[in-house]
Amino acid sequence: MLSTLFVLLVALSPQSGQAQVWNGSSFGDWFVASNWIGGAPTSTSPSALIDRGFAVVGPSSSTAFAVPLTVGGSFTGQLAGVGVSNNRLLTFGLTVGRDTGANGLITVGSGGTLSATSSEYVTIGERGNGMVTVSETGNVVTSGPVIVGKSAGSFGAITMNGGLWRGSDTFDLAAAGNGALTLTNRASMHFDGDRLVIGRQGGRGTVSVTGSSELWATSWEVQTPSMLTVGNLGRIGGSTIDFGAGQWLIDAHGAVSAGTATFRDATLLRFTLEESGYGLLDTGMLTLDGMLRVDLGGGFSPTAGDRFDLLRWTSLSGRFDAVQLPALAPTLAWDTSMLYVNGEIAVVAVPEPSTAVLFMLGLGGLTLMIRRRRLTGAV
């Protein structure tokens, strides 16, 4: 099965020469010239296309060049490695799933590196379907803009089962198409230079960060009703996060942190409380709006005295338009009096109906006795 791969380290500009096209071989070696129409790509090739078949970068510690590279132009193309480590693919621009109906797949295996270090675009799902998967200890470096799900009808996906991705330009998820970003197994993705935008042109995106993984971008904007889930020691962070029209689900042991966090009227923030714990929104400047929803998961039943520290801030403005809390046992009630004081909600006990009735009857009898004694004393 696939597990390793390759890389890239290119900061070259395109030069003259003949384009190289993969000849359709399955599991063919990238470096074998006969697997290409025009010979194997070099750093001076104007472009490389894998449109039919399956190319493999090997053997171990080898470096492949493509200036630029398209995987899945009009048909189906795949690029991967087979159990070797320290392979590298260097490219000046990358497109995975270019045309409508095309399918492209790149697998960065353990120990491999995919490096696109020029200012050219990395597009995953331009008009077709594109996917990049990163295995444990795989590495991806991108210096130019990254777009996942560029055009209406396209689909792009990045799945990181571990590994590291470092980007220094914008990241567009689900620009006009659909896009999915999944991080698990201690994966780390950092975009340090610019914004991460979801739905810039009306697309819908999904984000899932779990398994002690981390997704960080300098600035976030969620412009369409996209779903973002963080849990199981996953963390989403940024200097500035505009929660926008997103549905943010913070599961048990998940966290979202931001220097400045802004909610909008369409924002939905959901927490799932479980026996093992719950998540946290930790911010500096927090502006609230939209809706807060709390659910119970894993069969958890809160008891009187339970407190849940959901929100933290250094400065707060605004309030939620609505707060939706789960049903509790008849003898319990939610106390939200501290929600806008310290971000906490609590469970408190309430008298049972029969107890309250007996108490009121007893109080009424005591009052009548006092009145009678007073009347008797007055005679």
N, C-alpha and C positions, 0 to 999 in steps of 0.2 A: 504494500500500500504506500501511498505517498507520505512522506514525512520530511523532507529536508529541504534545503534549497538555497537559494541564491540571492542575488543581489544587485546592488547597484551603487555605483559611486561615480557619477558622471557630471562633469561640469563643462562639458564640451559643447560646441555649437555644431549644427549640421554642416557637413561638407559635401562636395560633389562626389558622385559615384552612382552605382546601380543599386536599386532597391532589391533587398533580399526577401524572398517569399518561401515559407515553409512548404515542402512538397507533399504534405499530407501523411507523412509517416507517423505511426503510433509508437510512443515511447522511444522516439529517435533521439540520438545524441545531438545536442545543439552544435557541437564543435565539428561534426562530420559534414564536410562541404557538400557531399552528394545529397544531404537531407534538405538542402536549400536550392531554390532556383536562383542562380546568381552567386552561389557560394555562401559560406557562413558569414554572418555580419561581423563587421569590425568597427572600431571607433570612428572610421571615416565613411561608413555607409550612410546614405541619406535617410533610410528607413528600413524597418524589418516588420514583416507581417506573418503571424501564425493564425491562419484562417481555417485550416482543416488539419486534424491530427493533434498529436500530443508531443511536445518537445520537452526534453529533460536536460537540465544543466548538470553536468558531471564531467569528470570525477571530482573527488574531494579537493577543496581548496582551489577551484578553478574560477575564472572570472569571464563572464559573458558581456558583450557590448551590444547595444542597440540604440540608434540615434535617428528618430525615436522608435518606439515599439508599439505595435497594435496586436492584441490577442483577442481573437474573435472579431474580425472585420465585418464580414457579411454572413459568415457561417458559424462554426463552432471550433474554437481553438483553446488549447490548454498548455500551460507551462508550469513545470514543477521540478522537483528533484527526487531522488530515490535512496534515502537513507545515508547520504553523504553529508558532511558538514563543511562549514566555512566556504561554501559556494557564494559567489557574488554576481549580481546582475547590475550593470551600470547602464543607465539610460538617460536620454535627453528627451523627456516627454513620454507619457504612457497613456494608452487608451485600452480599456478592457470592455468589450461589448459595444462596438462602434455603431453599426447600422441596425435598423429595425429588424427584429427576428434573430439577430446575432447573439451568440453566447460565448463569453470569455471567462476563463478561470485561471488565476495565478495562485499557487501555493508556495508560501515561504516556510520552509521546514526548519526544524531545530538546527540552530547554528548557522543558518543561511541569512543573507542580507539582500534586501531589495533597496537600491539607493537611486533616487531621482533627485539629484542635487542641483539641477538647473532651475531657471525661473519658469520653465514650461509647465503646462497643466498636467496633472494626473487625474484622468477621468475614468471613473468606474461606473459603467452603465451610461453611455452617452445617449444613444437612441435605442440600444438593445439591452441585454442583460449582462451585467458584469459582476464578478465576485473576486475578492482577494481574501485568502485565509492565511493566518499567521499561527504557526505552531509554537509550542513552548521553546523559549530561547531564540526564536526567530526575530529578525530586526528589519524595520522599515524606516528609511530616512527620506523625507520629502522637503524640498526647499521652495517649490512653487505651489500654486493653489491646488487644492484637492476638491473634486466634485464627485459626489456619489448620488446617482439618479438625476442626471442632468435635464433631460427633455421629457415632456409629457409622454406617458406610455413606457418609459424606461424603468429599469430596476437596477439598483446598485447595492452591494452589500460588502461590508468588511466584518469578518469574524476573527476575533483574536482569542485563541485558546492558549493564552500565555503570550509571552514575547513583549517587544517594545516597539512603539511607533513614535517618532519625533518629527514634528512638522513646524515650519517657521513662516507659513503664510496662511491665507484663509482656508477654512474648511466649510464646504457647502454640502449639507446632507439633505437629500430630497429637494433639490432646487425646484424643478417643475415636475419631476417624476416621483417615484417611490424609492426610499432609501432605508437601509437597516444597518445599525452599528451595534455589535455584540462583543462585550469584553467579559472574559471569565478566566479562572485559573491564574490569578495574579497578573493579568495583562496590564500594561501601562500605555496610555496614549496621551501625549502632551502636544498641544499646539500653542507655542509661546509667542508667536509674532502678531497674530491678528484674530479676527472674529471666527467663531463657530456659529453658523447660521443654519437653522432648520426651516425649510419651506420658503426660501427666498422668493420663488415665483409660483407658489401655490402647491408645491408637492407635500406629501405626507411622509413623515419619518418615524422610525421607532429606534429607541436607544435602550439597551439593557447593560447594566454594569453590576456584576456580582462576583462572588468568589475572590474577595480581597483584591479586586481590580480597581484601577483609577483612571478617570477620564478628566483631563484638565485643559481648559482653554482660557486665554486671556480675557476674552469677552464672549458672551453667549446672547443669541437672539432666537426665540422660538416664535415664528410668524404664523404657523398653522397649527390646528389641533392635533399635534403629534404626541405620541406616548413615550414617556421617559421613566424607566424603572431602575431603581438602585436598591440593593439589599445584600444580605449575606456578606457584610464587611466591605461591600463596594463603596466607592466614593466618587462623587461628581463635584468638581470645583472650578472656580474662576474668580478673577478679580472683579468682574461685573457680570451679573446674570439677569437678563430680562426674561422672566418666566413666560411672558407673552400668552399665547393661546394654548400652551402646552398642558398636558395632563401629567403631572409629576407624581409618581407613586414611590414613596419611600417605605420600603419593607423593613422587616426586623433587621437591625444591625446595619442598615444602610445610612449614608450621610450625604447631604448636599451642603457645601460651604461656599461662601462668596463674601468678598469685601463689601460689595453693594448688591442688593437683591431687590428687584422691582417686580411686583405682581400687577397684573392687568385685570380688567373686568372679566375676561374669558379664562383666566387662570384657574385650574383645579389642582389643589394640593391634597394628596391622599396619604394618610399614614395607615399602616397595618400593625396593630398591636398583637403580639404573641406572648406565650408563656416565657419564651427565652429572651424576650426583649422587644425593642422597638427602635425606630429610626430617629434622625435628628436633622433639622435645618439650622445651620450655624452661620450667622451673618454678622456683618458690621452694621451698615446702614440698611434698614429693612423698611420697605414700603408695601403695605398690605392692600389687597383688593381681591376680587374673585371669591372663590369658595374653598373652605376647608372641609374635608371629609375624613372621618376616622372609621376604620373597619376593624373587626376582630378576626384573627386568623389562627389556624391550627387548633381549633376547639378551645381557645382561651376564654375564660370567664373571669373578669375582674372582680375583686372583692372590695369591701369598704376599706378606705385608707390608701388604696393604690393611687399613685401619682405618676403622671407621664409628662416629662419635660420635652416637649416637641420642638419648641422654637427658642432660639437664643439670638440676641442682638446687642449692639452697643447703643443704637438709636432707632426709634420706632416711629412710624407715621402711618396713618390709615388703619382700616379694620377690614375684616372679611365681610363681604356682602351677605354670606350665609355660612353657618356652621352646622354640619350634619354629623350626628353622633349615633353609634349603634345602640340598640335596645339593651337594657340591663334587666336583672331580676327585679320583681316588684318592690323589693325592700331596698333597692339601690337607686341612686340618681347621679347624674353628671354635675359636677361643679366647675363652671367655666369662669368663675370670678377672677381668676389669676391669669387668664389667657393673654390679656394685653398688659399684664404687669410683669410677668416673668416667663411667659410662653408655656404655662403649665395648665393641664386639665387634671381633675381628680374625681375619684368615685367616693360618694358619701352614703351613709345609711339614712333611710327615711323610716318613720314609724309605720308599722303595719296598720292597715285600715281599722281592724278590730281594736288594736291598742289605742289608736287615736280616738275612736268613738268612746271607749271606756274612760279614757282620760278626760274627754269633754264632759261626759256624764258625771264623772266624779267631781270635776270642777264646778259643774252646775249645782250639784248637791251641796257642796261645801259653801257656795255662795248663799243658797237658800237657808242653810243652818245659821250662818252668820247674821242674815237679815232677821230671822226669827228671834235669835238671842237678843238682838238689838231692840226689837219691838217689845219683847218680854221685859227687858230691863227698863224700857221707857214707861211701862204701865205703873 
